[in-house]
Amino acid sequence: YRSDLVRASDTAESLLQRLGIADPQAVSFLRNNPLASENILGRTGRLVTAQASNDHQLEKLIVRWVVEGNNTDFQRLTLQRNAAGSFDVVIDSAPLEVRTRMAGGTIQSTLFAATDAAGIPDHIATQVADIFPEINFRRLFKGDRFTFVYETLEADGELLRSNRVLSAQFVNRGKTYEAMWFQEPGQRGSYYAMDGSSLRRAYLSSPVEFSRVSSGFAMRMHPIHNTWRKHLGTDFAAATGTKVRTVGDGVVEFAGWQNGFGNVVFIKHSNSSHVTVYAHLSRIDVKKGQPVEQGQSIGAVGATGWATGPHLHFEFRVNGVHQDPQTVIAKSEANEISAKVRQQFKQ
């Protein structure tokens, strides 16, 4: 028995070989059967479990995955050798099991190194970076420590995906930060400190998950025009295809091609004087007039327009005037919990 995750580059041969199987008949079936090849090959991150005989012949292959947007059921493909020596393949669905896990660790170098050592998924680490915007996760200190409680989605007892952080404690330079997930009836859930004060700001600290800043809001040598110009935003270096998210609730004001910006999205926020700009996208996932929520994917990093390489150019405009995004975001006020449910939160 062996389990692994499907990779985008997998062929039938490479996947089965990684699972310890040497079975030309199984390779041929996986490559040529439409149901099997369509749902396994090239499907990044799907959990695959193989059962093989002592001579490395495939007996059973099970692949499990969650369809995007569905947190209640999972899909299961079963490929099994039959009595005639060939293979049968079926797809069914079954309920996901939601479980809770707790894990912690100590920083020795970086956040991801510490969460890897603790067996905590990257998805949980990036959520925590959003929950505590006042912590500089790019400059943590050796000895900083953390404990997270989070949900997992499991299928047949196997972990398929991490879900939401339920609570978190992070000790940074001796100061303790704590957060608890809470959802008011009929309202969108959010994170709160233990005294009930909200940690959810009007804007996220970054339009991409925990990425390196390559160019800030300042004078710089323009990479294409070779002249000194004020850089009217923040550039986030990231690979092409990296998800770009809106930093706050709002409505798409423009989505399309615009001169040096290439593929670009403008979002007008709940505060009507605030507009954010997301430029050089490889693709756009929203349309003009569409309402969007904080953290929602609006496109992907690219190098369209006047760009020398893949990155996201991000701007914040207040009444049409360019402002340093980090300054505006830092001043954004938290949304407070209502008094009528404060006692429920305390319980």
C-alpha positions as CSV (number, residue, x, y, z in Angstrom):
1,Y,0.0,0.0,0.0
2,R,1.3,3.4,-0.9
3,S,-0.1,6.9,-1.1
4,D,1.0,10.1,-2.8
5,L,-0.4,13.3,-4.5
6,V,-0.8,13.6,-8.2
7,R,1.5,16.1,-9.9
8,A,0.7,18.2,-12.9
9,S,3.7,16.7,-14.8
10,D,2.7,13.1,-14.1
11,T,2.4,10.6,-16.9
12,A,0.9,7.2,-16.3
13,E,4.4,5.7,-16.1
14,S,5.8,8.3,-13.7
15,L,2.8,8.1,-11.3
16,L,2.7,4.3,-11.1
17,Q,6.5,4.1,-10.8
18,R,6.4,6.6,-7.8
19,L,3.8,4.3,-6.2
20,G,6.1,1.3,-6.5
21,I,4.2,-0.3,-9.4
22,A,5.8,-2.0,-12.4
23,D,2.8,-3.0,-14.5
24,P,2.7,-2.2,-18.3
25,Q,-0.9,-3.3,-18.5
26,A,-1.9,-0.8,-15.8
27,V,0.1,1.9,-17.5
28,S,-1.7,1.3,-20.7
29,F,-5.1,1.3,-19.1
30,L,-4.5,4.5,-17.1
31,R,-3.2,6.2,-20.3
32,N,-6.0,5.1,-22.6
33,N,-9.2,4.8,-20.5
34,P,-10.9,8.2,-20.7
35,L,-12.5,8.1,-17.2
36,A,-9.2,7.3,-15.6
37,S,-6.8,9.6,-17.6
38,E,-9.2,12.6,-17.4
39,N,-9.5,12.4,-13.6
40,I,-6.0,11.4,-12.6
41,L,-3.3,12.6,-15.1
42,G,-2.5,16.3,-14.8
43,R,-4.8,16.8,-11.8
44,T,-2.5,18.5,-9.3
45,G,-2.9,17.6,-5.6
46,R,-5.4,14.7,-5.8
47,L,-4.7,12.0,-3.3
48,V,-4.0,8.7,-4.8
49,T,-3.6,5.4,-2.9
50,A,-2.4,2.2,-4.6
51,Q,-2.6,-1.4,-3.6
52,A,-0.1,-3.8,-5.3
53,S,0.9,-7.4,-5.2
54,N,4.3,-8.7,-4.0
55,D,5.5,-8.7,-7.7
56,H,4.5,-5.0,-8.1
57,Q,1.3,-5.6,-10.1
58,L,-1.5,-3.1,-9.6
59,E,-4.5,-4.5,-7.7
60,K,-6.4,-1.4,-6.8
61,L,-6.0,2.4,-7.3
62,I,-8.2,4.9,-5.4
63,V,-8.1,8.7,-6.2
64,R,-10.0,11.1,-3.9
65,W,-10.5,14.9,-4.4
66,V,-12.8,17.7,-3.4
67,V,-14.6,19.7,-6.1
68,E,-13.9,23.5,-5.6
69,G,-16.7,25.1,-3.7
70,N,-18.0,21.9,-2.2
71,N,-17.1,21.3,1.4
72,T,-19.6,18.6,2.1
73,D,-18.8,15.7,-0.3
74,F,-15.7,14.3,-2.1
75,Q,-15.3,12.4,-5.4
76,R,-13.7,8.9,-5.4
77,L,-12.4,7.1,-8.4
78,T,-11.7,3.4,-7.9
79,L,-9.7,1.4,-10.5
80,Q,-9.6,-2.3,-9.7
81,R,-8.3,-5.4,-11.4
82,N,-11.1,-7.9,-12.1
83,A,-11.2,-11.7,-12.3
84,A,-10.4,-11.6,-16.0
85,G,-7.2,-9.8,-15.3
86,S,-8.3,-6.5,-16.8
87,F,-9.5,-3.3,-14.9
88,D,-12.8,-1.8,-14.0
89,V,-13.1,1.8,-13.1
90,V,-16.0,3.7,-11.4
91,I,-16.5,7.2,-9.8
92,D,-18.8,7.8,-6.9
93,S,-19.2,10.5,-4.2
94,A,-19.3,10.3,-0.4
95,P,-19.6,12.7,2.6
96,L,-16.5,14.5,3.8
97,E,-15.7,14.3,7.5
98,V,-14.8,17.6,9.2
99,R,-12.2,17.1,11.9
100,T,-10.2,19.4,14.2
101,R,-6.5,19.4,14.6
102,M,-4.1,21.2,16.9
103,A,-0.4,21.7,16.2
104,G,2.4,24.1,17.3
105,G,6.0,24.8,16.9
106,T,8.9,27.2,17.4
107,I,10.5,29.5,14.9
108,Q,14.2,28.6,14.0
109,S,14.3,30.4,10.7
110,T,11.1,31.0,8.8
111,L,7.4,30.5,9.3
112,F,7.1,27.9,6.6
113,A,10.1,25.9,7.8
114,A,8.6,25.8,11.3
115,T,5.1,24.8,10.1
116,D,6.6,22.1,7.8
117,A,8.4,20.7,10.8
118,A,5.1,20.6,12.7
119,G,3.2,19.0,9.9
120,I,1.0,22.1,9.4
121,P,-0.2,22.7,5.8
122,D,1.0,25.9,4.0
123,H,-2.7,26.9,3.6
124,I,-3.0,27.2,7.4
125,A,0.3,29.3,7.6
126,T,-0.9,31.8,5.0
127,Q,-4.2,32.2,6.8
128,V,-2.4,33.0,10.0
129,A,-0.3,35.7,8.2
130,D,-3.6,37.3,7.2
131,I,-5.1,37.0,10.7
132,F,-2.2,38.9,12.4
133,P,-1.3,41.8,10.0
134,E,0.7,43.5,12.7
135,I,3.2,40.7,12.8
136,N,6.0,41.0,10.2
137,F,6.1,37.3,9.1
138,R,9.0,38.1,6.8
139,R,11.2,38.9,9.8
140,L,10.4,36.5,12.6
141,F,12.7,35.9,15.5
142,K,14.3,32.7,16.6
143,G,12.3,31.4,19.6
144,D,9.0,32.9,18.4
145,R,6.4,30.2,19.0
146,F,2.9,29.4,17.9
147,T,-0.1,27.1,18.4
148,F,-2.9,26.7,15.8
149,V,-6.3,24.9,15.9
150,Y,-7.7,24.2,12.4
151,E,-10.3,22.2,10.5
152,T,-9.4,19.4,8.1
153,L,-11.6,17.8,5.4
154,E,-11.0,14.0,5.4
155,A,-12.2,11.2,3.1
156,D,-12.2,7.6,4.2
157,G,-9.9,8.6,7.1
158,E,-7.4,10.3,4.7
159,L,-6.6,14.0,4.9
160,L,-7.8,15.7,1.7
161,R,-7.5,19.4,2.5
162,S,-7.0,21.8,5.3
163,N,-9.9,24.2,5.8
164,R,-10.3,27.1,8.2
165,V,-8.1,28.2,11.1
166,L,-10.4,28.1,14.2
167,S,-8.0,29.7,16.7
168,A,-4.4,30.8,16.8
169,Q,-1.8,32.0,19.3
170,F,1.5,33.5,18.1
171,V,4.2,34.8,20.5
172,N,6.4,37.3,18.5
173,R,9.3,38.9,20.3
174,G,7.7,38.1,23.7
175,K,4.3,39.6,22.8
176,T,1.3,37.2,22.6
177,Y,-1.2,37.5,19.8
178,E,-4.4,35.5,20.0
179,A,-7.4,35.0,17.6
180,M,-10.6,33.1,17.6
181,W,-13.0,32.4,14.7
182,F,-16.6,33.4,15.4
183,Q,-19.6,33.8,13.2
184,E,-22.6,35.9,14.2
185,P,-26.0,34.5,13.1
186,G,-26.7,35.6,9.6
187,Q,-23.3,37.3,9.3
188,R,-20.0,36.5,7.7
189,G,-17.6,34.9,10.2
190,S,-14.4,36.7,11.3
191,Y,-11.5,36.6,13.7
192,Y,-11.5,38.2,17.1
193,A,-9.1,38.8,20.0
194,M,-10.0,37.1,23.3
195,D,-11.6,40.4,24.6
196,G,-14.0,40.4,21.6
197,S,-12.3,43.1,19.6
198,S,-12.3,42.4,15.9
199,L,-9.1,41.5,14.0
200,R,-10.7,41.8,10.6
201,R,-9.6,45.0,9.0
202,A,-11.3,46.7,6.1
203,Y,-8.3,45.6,3.9
204,L,-5.9,42.6,3.8
205,S,-2.3,43.5,4.0
206,S,-1.5,41.9,0.7
207,P,-3.3,41.1,-2.6
208,V,-1.2,37.8,-2.9
209,E,-0.7,35.3,-0.1
210,F,2.4,36.1,1.8
211,S,4.7,37.2,-1.0
212,R,8.0,39.0,-1.3
213,V,7.8,42.8,-2.1
214,S,10.1,43.5,-5.0
215,S,9.4,47.3,-5.4
216,G,7.8,49.7,-3.0
217,F,6.0,53.0,-3.2
218,A,9.0,55.3,-4.0
219,M,11.2,56.8,-6.6
220,R,12.9,54.2,-8.8
221,M,14.6,53.7,-12.2
222,H,11.7,52.6,-14.5
223,P,12.7,49.1,-15.8
224,I,11.4,49.8,-19.3
225,H,11.8,53.6,-19.9
226,N,15.1,53.8,-18.0
227,T,14.2,57.1,-16.3
228,W,13.7,58.0,-12.7
229,R,10.0,58.0,-11.9
230,K,7.9,57.7,-8.8
231,H,6.5,54.2,-8.5
232,L,2.9,54.7,-7.7
233,G,2.2,51.3,-6.1
234,T,3.7,48.1,-4.8
235,D,5.1,45.3,-6.8
236,F,4.7,41.7,-5.6
237,A,7.1,39.2,-7.2
238,A,5.3,35.9,-7.7
239,A,5.2,33.1,-10.3
240,T,2.9,33.4,-13.3
241,G,-0.5,31.9,-12.4
242,T,-0.3,32.8,-8.7
243,K,-3.8,33.7,-7.4
244,V,-4.5,37.4,-7.0
245,R,-7.2,38.4,-4.5
246,T,-9.0,41.6,-3.7
247,V,-7.9,43.2,-0.5
248,G,-11.4,44.4,0.5
249,D,-15.1,44.2,-0.3
250,G,-16.2,46.2,-3.3
251,V,-17.4,46.2,-6.9
252,V,-15.4,45.7,-10.1
253,E,-15.1,49.1,-11.7
254,F,-13.0,47.9,-14.7
255,A,-11.7,44.5,-15.9
256,G,-9.8,44.3,-19.2
257,W,-6.7,45.6,-21.1
258,Q,-5.3,49.0,-20.4
259,N,-2.0,50.2,-22.0
260,G,1.0,49.7,-19.8
261,F,-1.1,47.8,-17.2
262,G,-1.9,45.0,-19.6
263,N,-4.7,42.9,-18.1
264,V,-5.9,45.0,-15.1
265,V,-8.7,45.0,-12.6
266,F,-10.0,48.2,-10.8
267,I,-12.1,47.7,-7.7
268,K,-14.1,50.4,-6.0
269,H,-14.5,49.6,-2.3
270,S,-17.3,50.1,0.2
271,N,-15.6,53.4,1.1
272,S,-16.5,55.0,-2.3
273,S,-13.3,57.2,-2.3
274,H,-11.1,54.1,-2.3
275,V,-10.1,52.2,-5.5
276,T,-7.5,49.4,-5.8
277,V,-5.7,48.4,-9.0
278,Y,-4.3,45.0,-9.9
279,A,-2.1,45.0,-13.0
280,H,-0.1,42.8,-15.4
281,L,-2.4,39.8,-14.8
282,S,-2.1,36.7,-16.9
283,R,-5.9,36.2,-16.7
284,I,-8.9,38.0,-15.3
285,D,-11.6,36.1,-13.4
286,V,-14.1,38.9,-12.8
287,K,-16.3,41.2,-14.9
288,K,-17.2,44.9,-14.7
289,G,-20.0,45.5,-12.2
290,Q,-19.4,42.2,-10.3
291,P,-19.5,42.5,-6.4
292,V,-16.4,40.9,-4.8
293,E,-15.6,40.0,-1.2
294,Q,-12.3,40.4,0.7
295,G,-9.9,37.7,-0.2
296,Q,-11.9,36.6,-3.4
297,S,-9.7,35.5,-6.4
298,I,-10.0,38.1,-9.2
299,G,-7.2,36.8,-11.5
300,A,-3.7,35.5,-11.7
301,V,-0.1,37.0,-11.7
302,G,1.4,37.6,-15.1
303,A,3.6,39.8,-17.2
304,T,1.2,41.5,-19.6
305,G,1.6,45.2,-20.6
306,W,4.8,47.0,-19.6
307,A,6.4,44.3,-17.4
308,T,9.9,42.8,-17.6
309,G,8.8,39.6,-15.7
310,P,5.9,38.1,-13.8
311,H,4.7,40.2,-10.9
312,L,1.6,42.0,-9.6
313,H,1.6,45.8,-9.7
314,F,-0.8,46.9,-6.9
315,E,-2.1,50.5,-6.4
316,F,-4.3,52.2,-3.8
317,R,-6.1,55.4,-4.9
318,V,-8.0,57.7,-2.5
319,N,-10.2,60.2,-4.3
320,G,-8.1,59.6,-7.4
321,V,-4.8,60.3,-5.7
322,H,-2.2,57.5,-5.4
323,Q,-1.4,56.6,-1.9
324,D,1.2,54.2,-0.3
325,P,-0.9,50.9,-0.1
326,Q,0.7,49.9,3.2
327,T,0.0,53.2,4.8
328,V,-3.7,53.1,3.9
329,I,-4.1,49.4,4.9
330,A,-2.4,50.0,8.2
331,K,-4.9,52.8,9.0
332,S,-8.0,50.8,8.0
333,E,-10.3,50.2,11.0
334,A,-11.4,46.9,12.3
335,N,-15.1,45.8,12.0
336,E,-16.4,45.4,15.6
337,I,-18.5,42.6,16.9
338,S,-22.1,43.6,17.8
339,A,-23.0,44.0,21.5
340,K,-25.9,41.6,21.3
341,V,-23.7,38.6,20.6
342,R,-20.7,39.5,22.7
343,Q,-21.9,37.3,25.6
344,Q,-22.2,34.4,23.2
345,F,-18.7,35.0,21.9
346,K,-17.3,35.0,25.5
347,Q,-18.9,31.6,26.2
